[in-house]
Amino acid sequence: MSGELTLIVEMVTVLGAATTGGFLANRMKQPVLLGYLVGGMVVGPAGLGLINVEGDIQVLSEVGVALLLFALGVEFSLKDLLRMRKIALGGGTLQIFLTILLGGGLAYLTGWVDTLPKAIFLGAVLSLSSTAVVLKSLIERSEVQTTHGQIMLAMLIVQDLGLGIMLAVLPALTQTGGGVGLALVKALATAAVFIGVAIAVGHWVIPVLVRWMAQTGSQELFLLGILVICLGIALFTSSLGLGIAMGAFVSGLMIANVEYADHALDRILPMRDVFATLFFASIGLLIDPGFLLANIWVLLGLVAIAMVGKATIVTAIVYFFDYPLKTALMVGLGINQIGEFSFVLANVAQESGIFSDRLYGLVVGTTAATLLITPFLLKSTPYWLSWLEQRSPFRSMLRLTHAPQLIEFDQELKDHVIVAGYGRVGETLARMLYFQKHSMLVIDNNEAALQTLRDRRIPYLLGDASSPMVLEKANVKAAKAMAIALPDPMATRLTLKRSLSIAPELDVTVRAHVNEEIDVLYQLGAQEVVQPEFEASLEMGAHMLLKLGDSSYVVQQVVNRYRNRRYRDILPNRSKYWGTFDLETAIEGLKHKWYTVQYQSPLQGVNLAQANIRQLTGATVMAIERRKQLHRYPTGDVMLEAGDRLFVVGNGDEHHAFIRLLKGVSA
């Protein structure tokens, strides 16, 4: 078979295996990156033996590395970095150094590596986390705008920036003896000169070239020009000894400053995805299950260093920067994996002769293992943190933080409106209340977001709105109303539940994040639940109806009808029985349990309104299972019967109170 056909066969085989693996991983709700690795392993030497490690596919995978780093440079957000610069620059940099020290130090002391350059390189590989996997998990759980989500992303940005520095400096460790210091100085000097020239070229030359290409109106010429800039600069840095990846990253940073940056990224992304898939699948070619099994203890040790060691370091750093311990734990357990760019760094180490084939294979196996564990860990963390918070030995520990600080308030808190969350929604609410001269108190745990309140001398509490200590400080009992506009769904439910347990008659308006939360939040006691997407559609519809000539009275009646029916007329069709799994998922973070109504129970034969369960116990009945049919979110006129199973939500004391009510035992 000719060389050209061999290359095509290899591409089709590897991409086909990667596509199949990625599809299966997606169906199992795993990162598609894992599917690419497994697909490569299946067709590689350790699997079916269809592709050789030394094949032409490795050359194309280098293009994948270049495009991956180029896109990273274009997407690099200096604005996001500066917004949380303290925890990002200070905490992120400290995390990288401490992880290198811990990972490299333990590997050297245990004999897993035999030289300091190997130890440093290995520590650097372990210090990088997966931006793609973490961001995808945060988006799926609507946690991008939460405090822990923002901290994760800020530290990941610093790691991405640190990768560029590592690619420039670490290859100098290939020198032996006293030449290492001279090589490091030379590498730093070369990198400094290159970056200086790159800044000048990026300011005066690149914008002109990109503008010329854009003015041709040809999408093909524009794409070709961007590719030439990316790969040309990458080849230039490779000739300087800085590596292809370094040049590709810097070229991306150059394009990021041009007004056509978004268009360039949009054109390059499909090619990046194809060639990056080849890169990750080519790494899968190197995975040998037999080899990993033979080195299982070293593999488990590296996984432990990455997942336990890095989690401990990150948790300590975030807590040191005055964030609550619970937030610190969420961040630590969120970015404790090894990321996709660790492959890039490990590849450079192998090509430089620092990593042996054995060490490289162990790094690949460790990365795959941590990426496999991460989605499960991110999903389960809120559950077990909530479980620990309900256990007295851990309760005070998890709430261990500075006392909530009440700012700019010199009179008694009474008849005020509490705004929980000062993001885009909360800020708009606060502005409306301010100009209407209503007394209010804002609660948020991001100090940087509260400068506007400080300037306006609006009182606020710096703390977690779901914390009972913060709610007590906010004097919820004396509040006139409360608006919950938190970005975290679990924190929203906890804040609502705990606020109403303190002040059962409080008028609470809540922002829902997804459709499934609407009924949950109403059932938990919210007076009004607002779903921003539905509200946007209602406002757009109202605007169109007015333009079409309908009277303002008719339009308002239409909008009010949808709102009064709690958006039910515009909700997607739902089956009557969803099963307990979806119900329990909807109220995650809240303690829940099933109870059965016995024949002698005082609740038998009365409806939920007469039972007055929430007022008497603080607990909430979320569902009733009757004759194998599940009735979610029952209304007050539902009559309770003997044999009914009740799905009840509440804290420990509320569950105890409900049991007493169910059995007819006086308090």
C-alpha positions in Angstrom: 0.0 0.0 0.0 1.4 3.4 -0.9 2.4 5.9 1.8 -0.4 8.3 0.9 -3.0 5.6 1.3 -1.4 4.4 4.5 -1.8 7.8 6.0 -5.5 8.0 5.0 -6.1 4.5 6.4 -4.5 5.5 9.7 -6.5 8.7 9.9 -9.8 7.0 9.2 -9.0 4.2 11.6 -8.0 6.5 14.4 -10.8 9.0 13.9 -13.3 6.2 13.6 -12.2 4.6 16.8 -12.1 8.0 18.6 -15.6 8.9 17.3 -17.0 5.6 18.5 -15.2 5.9 21.9 -16.3 9.6 22.3 -19.9 8.6 21.5 -20.0 5.8 24.0 -18.3 8.1 26.6 -20.9 10.8 26.0 -23.8 8.3 26.4 -22.3 7.2 29.7 -22.0 10.9 30.7 -18.2 10.8 30.7 -15.8 13.4 29.1 -15.5 12.5 25.4 -11.7 12.9 25.9 -11.8 9.6 27.7 -13.5 8.0 24.7 -10.7 9.3 22.4 -8.1 7.8 24.7 -9.9 4.4 24.8 -10.5 4.5 21.1 -6.8 5.0 20.5 -5.9 2.2 22.9 -8.3 -0.2 21.1 -6.7 0.2 17.7 -3.2 0.7 19.1 -0.4 -1.9 19.7 -1.9 -3.0 23.1 -5.3 -3.5 21.4 -6.1 -4.7 17.9 -2.6 -3.6 16.6 -4.1 -1.7 13.6 -1.9 1.4 14.2 1.8 1.7 15.1 2.9 4.2 17.6 5.6 5.5 15.2 3.1 5.9 12.3 2.5 9.1 10.3 -0.5 9.9 12.6 2.0 11.3 15.1 2.9 14.1 12.7 -0.7 15.1 12.3 -1.1 15.0 16.1 1.5 17.7 16.3 -0.8 20.0 14.3 -3.5 19.1 16.8 -1.2 20.3 19.7 -0.5 23.6 17.8 -4.2 24.3 17.1 -5.2 23.4 20.7 -2.7 25.9 22.1 -3.6 28.5 19.5 -7.2 28.4 20.5 -6.2 28.6 24.2 -4.3 31.8 23.4 -7.2 33.3 21.6 -9.7 32.4 24.3 -7.4 33.6 27.1 -9.3 36.1 29.3 -7.2 38.7 30.9 -10.4 40.4 32.1 -11.5 37.3 34.1 -8.0 37.0 35.4 -7.9 40.6 36.7 -11.4 40.4 38.2 -10.3 37.8 40.7 -6.6 38.7 40.6 -5.9 38.0 44.2 -7.0 34.3 44.3 -6.1 33.9 40.6 -2.5 35.3 40.5 -1.6 34.7 44.2 -3.5 31.4 44.8 -3.1 30.0 41.3 0.7 30.6 41.2 1.1 29.2 44.7 -0.9 26.1 43.8 1.4 25.4 40.8 4.6 25.7 42.8 3.3 23.7 45.8 2.0 20.9 43.5 5.4 20.8 41.7 7.1 20.6 45.1 4.7 17.9 46.5 4.4 15.8 43.4 8.0 16.0 42.3 9.3 15.7 45.8 7.3 12.6 46.6 8.2 11.0 43.3 11.9 11.6 43.9 11.9 10.4 47.5 10.0 7.2 46.6 12.3 6.4 43.8 9.7 6.7 41.0 12.0 9.1 39.3 15.8 9.2 39.6 16.7 12.7 38.8 15.6 16.2 39.8 14.7 17.3 36.3 12.3 14.4 36.0 10.8 15.2 39.3 10.3 18.9 38.4 8.8 18.0 35.1 6.5 15.4 36.7 5.4 17.9 39.3 4.6 20.4 36.6 2.5 17.8 34.7 0.6 17.0 37.9 0.0 20.7 38.6 -2.2 21.3 35.6 -6.0 20.6 35.7 -8.6 20.1 33.0 -10.3 23.3 31.9 -12.5 21.5 29.5 -13.8 18.9 31.9 -14.3 21.3 34.8 -16.0 24.0 32.7 -18.3 21.4 31.1 -19.3 20.1 34.6 -19.9 23.6 35.9 -22.1 24.5 32.9 -24.2 21.3 33.2 -24.8 22.1 36.9 -25.4 25.9 36.4 -22.5 26.7 38.7 -20.3 28.9 36.4 -21.4 32.0 38.3 -21.1 30.6 41.8 -18.2 31.6 44.0 -16.5 28.2 43.8 -17.1 28.1 40.0 -15.5 31.5 39.6 -12.5 30.6 41.7 -12.0 27.3 39.8 -12.0 29.2 36.5 -9.7 31.9 37.7 -7.1 29.3 38.9 -7.5 27.3 35.7 -6.7 30.5 33.7 -3.5 30.9 35.7 -2.6 27.3 35.0 -3.2 27.8 31.3 -0.9 30.9 31.4 1.6 28.9 33.4 1.7 26.2 30.7 3.2 28.7 28.3 6.0 29.6 30.8 6.6 25.9 31.4 6.9 25.1 27.7 9.6 27.8 27.5 11.6 27.0 30.6 11.3 23.3 31.4 13.0 21.9 28.3 16.3 23.5 29.6 16.3 20.8 32.3 17.6 18.4 29.6 21.1 19.8 30.2 23.4 18.0 32.6 25.6 19.1 35.4 26.3 22.8 35.8 24.8 23.4 32.3 21.3 23.5 33.7 21.6 26.9 35.2 23.1 28.4 32.1 20.5 26.6 30.0 17.7 28.1 32.2 19.1 31.6 31.8 19.4 31.1 28.1 15.9 29.8 27.8 14.5 32.7 29.9 16.4 35.2 27.9 15.3 33.6 24.6 11.7 33.6 25.8 11.9 37.2 27.0 13.3 38.4 23.6 10.8 36.4 21.7 7.9 37.7 23.8 9.1 41.2 23.4 9.3 40.8 19.6 5.9 39.0 19.7 4.3 42.0 21.5 5.6 44.4 18.9 4.6 42.1 16.0 1.2 41.5 17.6 0.7 45.2 18.0 1.8 46.5 14.6 2.0 43.7 12.1 -0.6 41.0 12.9 -3.6 43.3 13.0 -2.7 44.7 9.5 -2.3 41.2 8.0 -5.5 39.9 9.5 -7.4 43.0 8.4 -6.1 42.6 4.8 -7.3 38.9 4.8 -10.7 39.8 6.2 -11.1 42.6 3.6 -10.8 40.1 0.7 -14.2 38.7 1.7 -12.9 35.2 1.1 -13.5 32.8 4.0 -10.9 30.4 2.6 -8.2 33.0 2.4 -8.9 34.2 5.9 -8.7 30.6 7.3 -5.5 29.9 5.4 -3.9 33.1 6.6 -4.7 32.3 10.2 -3.3 28.8 9.8 -0.1 30.2 8.3 0.3 32.6 11.2 -0.3 29.9 13.8 1.9 27.2 12.3 4.6 29.7 11.0 5.2 31.2 14.5 5.1 27.7 16.0 7.8 26.5 13.6 9.8 29.6 14.4 9.7 29.0 18.1 10.6 25.4 17.5 13.8 26.5 15.7 14.6 28.7 18.7 14.3 25.7 21.0 11.1 26.9 22.7 8.9 24.3 21.1 5.9 24.3 18.8 3.3 24.5 21.6 4.9 27.8 22.9 4.7 29.5 19.5 1.2 28.4 18.9 0.0 29.7 22.3 1.8 33.1 21.7 0.3 33.3 18.2 -3.1 32.9 19.7 -2.4 35.7 22.2 -1.5 37.9 19.2 -4.7 37.2 17.4 -6.7 37.7 20.6 -6.0 41.5 20.4 -7.4 41.8 16.9 -11.0 42.8 16.3 -11.4 39.7 14.2 -10.4 37.3 17.0 -13.8 35.8 17.5 -14.2 35.2 13.7 -10.7 33.6 13.6 -11.5 31.3 16.5 -14.8 30.4 14.9 -13.1 29.4 11.7 -10.3 27.5 13.3 -12.3 25.5 15.9 -13.6 22.7 13.5 -10.0 22.0 12.4 -8.8 22.2 16.0 -11.3 19.7 17.1 -10.4 17.2 14.3 -6.6 17.4 14.8 -6.9 17.6 18.6 -8.9 14.4 18.5 -6.0 12.8 16.5 -3.6 14.0 19.2 -5.6 12.6 22.1 -6.3 9.3 20.3 -2.6 9.1 19.5 -1.9 9.2 23.2 -4.4 6.4 23.6 -2.1 4.3 21.3 0.4 4.4 24.1 -1.9 3.1 26.8 -1.1 -0.5 27.7 -3.5 -2.0 30.3 -1.0 -4.8 31.0 1.8 -2.3 31.7 -0.5 -0.2 34.0 -1.5 -3.3 35.9 2.1 -4.3 36.3 2.8 -0.8 37.8 -0.4 -0.5 39.6 1.1 0.8 42.9 3.0 3.5 41.2 -0.1 4.4 39.2 -2.3 4.6 42.4 0.4 6.7 44.1 0.4 9.2 41.3 -3.4 9.3 41.3 -3.3 9.9 45.0 -0.8 12.7 44.7 -2.9 14.4 42.0 -6.3 13.9 43.6 -5.6 14.0 47.3 -2.4 16.1 47.4 -3.6 18.7 44.9 -7.1 18.9 46.6 -5.4 19.5 50.0 -3.2 22.2 48.6 -6.0 24.0 46.7 -8.4 23.8 49.7 -5.8 25.3 52.0 -4.9 28.1 49.6 -8.6 29.1 49.0 -9.3 29.0 52.7 -6.1 31.1 53.3 -7.6 33.7 51.0 -10.5 34.2 53.4 -13.1 32.0 51.6 -15.4 29.7 53.7 -14.1 26.2 54.2 -17.0 24.7 52.3 -16.2 26.8 49.3 -12.5 25.9 49.6 -13.4 22.2 49.6 -15.6 22.5 46.6 -12.7 24.2 44.7 -10.1 21.7 45.9 -12.2 18.7 44.9 -13.1 20.3 41.6 -9.7 20.9 40.1 -7.7 18.0 41.5 -7.4 16.1 38.3 -4.7 16.2 35.6 -5.8 18.0 32.4 -5.5 17.7 28.7 -2.6 20.1 28.5 -0.6 17.8 30.8 -0.5 15.6 27.8 1.2 18.4 25.9 3.8 18.9 28.6 4.4 15.2 29.0 4.8 14.9 25.3 7.5 17.6 25.4 9.2 15.8 28.3 9.3 12.5 26.3 10.6 14.2 23.1 13.3 15.9 25.2 14.4 12.6 26.7 13.4 13.6 30.2 10.6 11.1 30.5 11.2 7.5 29.7 8.6 5.4 27.9 7.7 3.9 31.3 7.2 7.2 33.0 5.3 8.6 30.0 3.0 5.6 30.1 2.3 6.1 33.8 1.5 9.8 33.3 -0.9 8.9 30.5 -2.6 6.3 32.7 -2.7 8.7 35.7 -4.3 11.4 33.6 -6.9 9.0 32.2 -7.8 7.8 35.7 -8.2 11.3 37.2 -10.4 12.4 34.3 -12.6 9.4 34.7 -13.1 10.1 38.4 -13.6 13.9 38.2 -17.2 14.0 36.9 -18.3 11.6 39.6 -16.5 13.6 42.2 -17.9 17.0 41.1 -21.4 15.6 41.1 -21.2 13.9 44.5 -19.3 16.6 46.4 -22.4 18.7 47.2 -24.2 15.6 48.6 -21.5 14.5 51.0 -20.7 18.1 52.1 -24.4 18.5 52.9 -24.3 15.2 54.7 -21.3 16.2 56.8 -22.9 19.6 57.5 -25.8 17.8 59.2 -23.4 15.9 61.5 -22.6 17.8 64.7 -18.9 16.9 64.7 -18.4 18.5 61.3 -21.1 21.2 61.3 -19.0 23.9 63.0 -15.9 22.9 61.0 -17.6 23.3 57.6 -19.0 26.7 58.7 -15.6 27.7 60.0 -15.0 31.1 58.5 -14.9 34.7 59.7 -18.2 35.9 61.2 -20.4 37.6 58.6 -19.5 41.2 58.4 -22.3 43.7 58.3 -21.2 46.8 56.4 -22.5 50.4 56.3 -25.5 50.0 58.7 -26.0 52.0 61.9 -29.6 51.3 62.8 -31.7 48.3 63.6 -32.6 45.9 60.8 -36.4 45.9 60.6 -39.0 45.8 57.8 -36.2 45.5 55.3 -36.0 43.6 52.0 -33.2 41.0 51.8 -31.5 40.5 48.4 -29.5 37.2 48.5 -27.0 37.3 45.6 -25.5 40.3 43.9 -25.0 39.1 40.4 -26.7 40.6 37.3 -30.2 39.8 38.7 -29.5 40.8 42.2 -27.8 44.0 41.2 -30.9 45.0 39.1 -33.2 44.2 42.1 -31.0 46.3 44.4 -31.0 49.2 42.0 -34.8 49.2 41.8 -35.2 49.0 45.6 -32.7 51.7 46.1 -34.3 54.3 43.7 -37.8 53.4 45.2 -36.2 54.2 48.6 -37.0 50.8 50.2 -34.8 49.6 53.1 -32.8 46.6 52.0 -29.9 44.4 52.9 -27.7 42.6 50.3 -26.0 39.3 51.0 -23.1 38.0 48.9 -19.8 36.2 49.5 -17.9 37.9 46.7 -16.3 41.0 48.2 -15.2 42.3 44.8 -18.8 42.5 43.6 -19.9 44.7 46.5 -17.9 47.9 45.7 -21.1 49.5 44.2 -23.0 49.0 47.4 -20.1 50.4 49.4 -20.1 53.5 47.2 -23.9 53.9 47.6 -23.7 53.2 51.4 -26.2 50.4 50.9 -25.9 47.8 53.8 -24.7 44.4 52.9 -23.5 41.2 54.5 -20.4 39.5 53.3 -21.1 35.8 53.7 -22.9 32.7 52.4 -26.7 33.4 52.2 -27.5 29.7 52.9 -25.6 29.9 56.2 -27.9 30.0 59.3 -25.4 32.3 61.0 -25.6 34.8 58.1 -29.4 34.6 58.0 -29.6 35.2 61.7 -27.3 38.2 61.3 -29.6 39.5 58.5 -32.5 39.4 61.0 -34.7 37.4 58.7 -37.5 37.3 61.3 -37.9 41.1 61.1 -37.6 41.3 57.3 -40.6 42.4 55.1 -39.6 40.3 52.1 -36.7 38.4 50.6 -35.5 37.9 47.0 -33.1 35.0 46.3 -31.1 35.5 43.1 -28.2 33.1 43.8 -26.4 31.5 40.9 -26.1 28.1 42.6 -29.3 25.9 42.5 -28.4 24.0 45.7 -27.6 27.2 47.6 -30.9 28.7 46.4 -32.9 25.8 47.8 -31.0 25.8 51.1 -31.4 29.6 51.5 -35.1 29.3 50.9 -35.6 26.4 53.2 -33.5 27.8 56.1 -35.0 31.3 55.8 -38.6 29.9 56.0 -37.6 27.7 59.0 -36.6 30.9 60.8 -39.5 33.1 59.5 -42.3 30.9 58.1 -44.5 33.9 57.1 -41.7 35.6 55.1 -42.6 36.6 51.5 -39.9 35.1 49.4 -39.4 35.5 45.6 -36.9 33.1 44.1 -35.1 32.8 40.8 -35.3 29.3 39.2 -32.4 28.1 37.2 -34.1 25.2 35.2 -37.7 24.2 34.6 -37.7 21.3 37.0 -37.0 23.7 39.9 -40.1 25.8 39.6 -42.5 23.3 41.3 -39.8 22.4 43.9 -39.3 26.0 44.9 -43.0 26.6 45.2 -43.4 23.5 47.3 -40.6 24.6 49.6 -42.6 27.7 50.3 -41.6 30.4 47.8 -44.4 33.0 47.2 -43.2 33.7 43.7 -40.7 31.8 41.4 -39.2 33.5 38.4 -37.6 31.7 35.5 -35.5 34.2 33.6 -35.8 32.3 30.2 -39.6 32.2 30.4 -39.7 35.8 31.5 -37.6 36.8 28.5 -40.0 35.0 26.2 -43.0 36.6 27.8 -41.5 40.1 27.4 -40.6 39.4 23.8 -44.1 38.1 23.2 -45.7 41.1 24.9 -43.5 43.5 22.7 -44.6 41.7 19.5 -48.3 41.7 20.5 -48.2 45.4 21.1 -46.5 46.0 17.7 -49.2 43.9 16.1 -51.9 46.2 17.5 -53.2 44.4 20.6 -54.1 46.7 23.4 -51.8 47.0 26.4 -54.6 45.7 28.6 -55.1 42.5 26.6 -51.3 41.9 26.4 -51.0 42.3 30.2 -53.8 39.8 30.7 -52.1 37.3 28.5 -48.7 37.7 30.3 -50.4 37.5 33.8 -52.3 34.3 32.8 -49.0 32.6 32.1 -47.4 33.9 35.3 -50.4 33.0 37.5 -50.3 29.4 36.2 -46.6 29.2 37.1 -45.5 28.9 33.5 -47.4 25.5 33.2 -48.8 26.5 29.8 -45.3 27.0 28.3 -43.5 24.2 30.1 -42.4 21.2 27.9 -44.7 18.2 28.0 -44.1 16.1 31.1 -45.2 12.6 32.0 -47.3 12.1 35.1 -44.8 9.7 36.7 -41.1 10.7 36.7 -39.8 8.3 39.3 -38.0 9.0 42.5 -34.6 9.5 40.9 -35.6 12.7 39.2 -37.3 13.9 42.3 -34.3 13.3 44.5 -32.1 14.9 42.0 -34.3 18.0 42.0 -33.9 18.5 45.7 -30.2 17.6 46.0 -28.6 19.2 49.1 -31.7 18.9 51.2 -32.2 16.0 53.7 -35.1 13.9 52.5 -36.9 10.6 53.5 -39.9 8.5 52.8 -42.6 8.0 55.5 -45.8 5.8 55.4 -49.1 7.0 56.8 -50.5 4.3 59.1 -54.2 3.6 59.9 -53.9 5.1 63.4 -52.0 8.2 62.3 -53.8 11.6 62.9 -52.8 12.6 59.4 -55.1 10.0 57.9 -58.3 11.5 56.4 -57.2 15.1 56.4 -55.9 17.1 53.5 -52.5 18.8 53.4 -53.9 22.2 54.1 -55.6 21.0 57.3 -52.5 19.0 58.3 -50.5 22.3 58.3 -47.3 20.3 58.2 -44.9 23.1 57.2 -46.1 25.4 59.9 -46.2 22.8 62.6 -42.9 21.0 61.8 -41.0 23.1 59.2 -40.8 20.0 56.9 -42.3 19.9 53.4 -44.2 17.1 51.6 -42.7 17.0 48.1 -44.5 13.9 46.8 -47.1 11.2 47.6 -46.8 7.7 46.4 -50.3 6.0 46.3 -51.0 2.6 44.8 -47.7 2.6 42.9 -48.4 6.0 41.4 -46.2 9.0 42.3 -47.9 12.4 42.6 -45.3 15.1 42.7 -45.8 18.5 44.4 -49.2 17.8 45.9 -51.5 20.8 46.5 -53.3 21.6 49.8 -56.6 19.9 48.9 -55.0 16.5 48.5 -56.5 14.1 51.1 -54.1 11.8 52.9 -55.0 8.1 53.1 -53.7 5.2 55.1 -50.9 3.5 53.1 -49.7 6.7 51.4 -45.9 7.1 51.3 -44.8 10.7 51.8 -41.6 12.1 50.4 -40.6 14.7 53.0 -37.8 17.3 53.0 -36.4 19.0 56.1 -33.4 19.2 58.4 -32.9 16.7 61.3 -35.1 18.6 63.8 -37.8 19.0 61.2 -37.8 15.3 60.4 -38.1 14.5 64.1 -41.0 17.0 64.5 -42.7 15.4 61.4 -42.4 11.9 62.9 -44.0 13.1 66.1 -46.9 14.6 64.1 -47.2 11.5 62.0 -47.5 9.3 65.1 -49.6 11.7 67.1 -47.0 12.2 69.8 -47.0 15.6 71.5 -43.8 17.6 71.5 
